[in-house]
Amino acid sequence: MGETKEEEKHDEVVEEVVKIFVENNLYVKLEKYKWKVREVEFLKVIIISEGIKMEKEKIREVLN
């Protein structure tokens, strides 16, 4: 299964950012990061391309 145009554009942007880092003597340990994820958990919320949602466990805590 091939990449979508959106994924290809994202890859180009990431490559350009890494290139700028290197040009400015800034470095990123690439192995420390997750790449091409659809959602990210941050401060008990889940961030997705459509917006932000709460973790199910946190919703249960609020309701109880």
Backbone bond lengths (Angstrom), bond angles and torsions (degrees), N, CA, C in turn:
res aa  C-N    CA-C-N  psi(-1)  N-CA   C-N-CA  omega(-1)  CA-C   N-CA-C  phi
1 M - - - 1.454 - - 1.523 109.20 -
2 G 1.308 117.53 125.42 1.455 122.20 -176.23 1.516 112.76 -83.99
3 E 1.308 114.92 168.66 1.457 120.58 179.26 1.522 110.06 -78.66
4 T 1.317 115.76 150.89 1.454 120.65 174.22 1.522 108.38 -79.74
5 K 1.323 115.83 166.14 1.475 120.36 177.26 1.527 110.68 -59.61
6 E 1.341 115.61 -36.97 1.462 119.93 179.16 1.520 111.08 -63.67
7 E 1.329 117.51 -42.96 1.468 121.51 178.80 1.521 110.90 -66.20
8 E 1.316 116.56 -39.01 1.466 120.11 178.47 1.527 110.29 -63.77
9 K 1.333 117.26 -42.22 1.462 121.38 178.90 1.529 109.74 -64.39
10 H 1.333 116.46 -41.26 1.471 120.63 177.99 1.532 110.05 -59.37
11 D 1.329 116.34 -45.55 1.470 120.33 179.40 1.520 111.21 -59.46
12 E 1.325 116.82 -39.40 1.469 121.07 179.16 1.527 110.47 -64.57
13 V 1.324 116.86 -42.12 1.467 121.16 -179.93 1.530 110.14 -65.30
14 V 1.325 117.31 -45.29 1.470 120.76 179.03 1.531 109.72 -60.38
15 E 1.313 117.30 -43.80 1.468 120.99 178.99 1.529 110.80 -60.53
16 E 1.324 117.13 -41.34 1.463 121.12 179.70 1.531 110.79 -66.20
17 V 1.321 117.78 -40.44 1.471 121.40 178.92 1.526 110.39 -63.73
18 V 1.331 116.87 -45.41 1.471 120.47 178.98 1.527 109.91 -62.02
19 K 1.321 116.71 -39.56 1.475 121.27 178.22 1.539 110.34 -61.14
20 I 1.322 117.14 -43.26 1.468 121.19 178.64 1.522 110.34 -63.82
21 F 1.343 116.91 -40.72 1.466 120.22 176.39 1.523 110.39 -56.62
22 V 1.308 116.31 -50.73 1.472 121.12 -177.47 1.526 110.62 -61.26
23 E 1.322 116.94 -43.30 1.469 120.84 179.82 1.527 112.10 -61.30
24 N 1.339 116.48 -24.86 1.463 120.96 -178.13 1.527 112.54 -108.12
25 N 1.342 114.60 21.52 1.463 121.66 178.33 1.529 113.10 56.43
26 L 1.323 116.40 34.79 1.461 122.71 174.03 1.524 106.59 -110.31
27 Y 1.308 116.28 141.96 1.462 118.83 -174.95 1.514 111.29 -131.46
28 V 1.301 114.64 149.19 1.461 122.76 178.83 1.517 107.06 -125.63
29 K 1.324 116.36 131.83 1.470 119.96 173.99 1.522 106.70 -81.24
30 L 1.308 116.38 95.65 1.461 121.59 -173.57 1.523 112.73 -56.88
31 E 1.328 117.12 -32.46 1.461 120.03 -178.04 1.531 112.60 -70.88
32 K 1.327 117.98 -12.84 1.458 121.03 179.89 1.527 112.56 -84.30
33 Y 1.317 117.63 -7.40 1.450 120.74 -173.14 1.513 111.96 -115.05
34 K 1.324 115.32 152.09 1.456 121.54 174.92 1.517 107.29 -93.39
35 W 1.311 116.63 135.44 1.456 120.94 -176.88 1.521 110.71 -114.54
36 K 1.301 115.99 143.32 1.467 124.36 175.57 1.517 112.97 59.54
37 V 1.314 116.30 43.91 1.450 120.17 176.05 1.528 108.98 -90.04
38 R 1.319 115.93 151.51 1.464 121.11 -178.72 1.523 112.26 -91.14
39 E 1.338 116.78 -19.71 1.455 120.06 177.83 1.521 110.06 -149.39
40 V 1.342 114.64 154.12 1.459 121.55 -178.16 1.524 108.11 -135.81
41 E 1.333 116.84 133.35 1.459 121.15 176.17 1.526 107.96 -91.45
42 F 1.328 115.57 131.71 1.457 120.92 -179.10 1.524 108.28 -149.56
43 L 1.322 117.26 121.69 1.462 123.38 178.39 1.530 112.41 51.68
44 K 1.327 115.65 47.40 1.471 123.21 176.04 1.528 114.15 68.54
45 V 1.333 117.87 13.89 1.466 120.88 172.21 1.522 108.10 -123.44
46 I 1.315 115.67 159.06 1.460 120.75 179.21 1.527 107.70 -111.07
47 I 1.326 115.92 124.85 1.457 121.54 -179.01 1.524 107.58 -101.33
48 I 1.335 115.48 123.85 1.461 122.31 178.09 1.523 108.27 -128.91
49 S 1.323 117.01 169.31 1.465 119.40 -177.26 1.525 112.51 -61.81
50 E 1.340 117.23 -26.80 1.459 120.74 -179.75 1.525 112.58 -82.39
51 G 1.328 117.59 -13.42 1.451 120.25 -179.66 1.517 112.00 148.89
52 I 1.324 115.60 -147.50 1.461 122.13 -176.82 1.527 108.47 -122.62
53 K 1.338 116.49 139.09 1.458 120.66 174.95 1.520 108.36 -136.69
54 M 1.323 115.67 159.51 1.459 120.69 179.96 1.521 110.07 -89.43
55 E 1.339 115.69 152.12 1.459 120.48 173.87 1.517 108.69 -65.19
56 K 1.331 117.46 145.24 1.468 121.74 -179.34 1.524 111.41 -58.44
57 E 1.334 117.20 -38.29 1.465 120.94 179.36 1.525 110.74 -62.39
58 K 1.315 117.37 -41.51 1.464 121.51 179.72 1.528 110.38 -66.17
59 I 1.329 118.30 -37.59 1.459 121.66 177.97 1.520 109.65 -63.67
60 R 1.347 117.47 -42.73 1.475 121.40 178.18 1.528 110.33 -60.82
61 E 1.344 116.69 -42.21 1.466 120.33 179.03 1.521 111.37 -60.53
62 V 1.309 116.43 -41.63 1.467 120.72 -178.48 1.530 110.69 -68.32
63 L 1.328 117.00 -39.61 1.460 121.14 -177.95 1.525 112.49 -72.89
64 N 1.310 117.73 -26.98 1.473 120.82 -178.28 1.472 110.36 -93.65
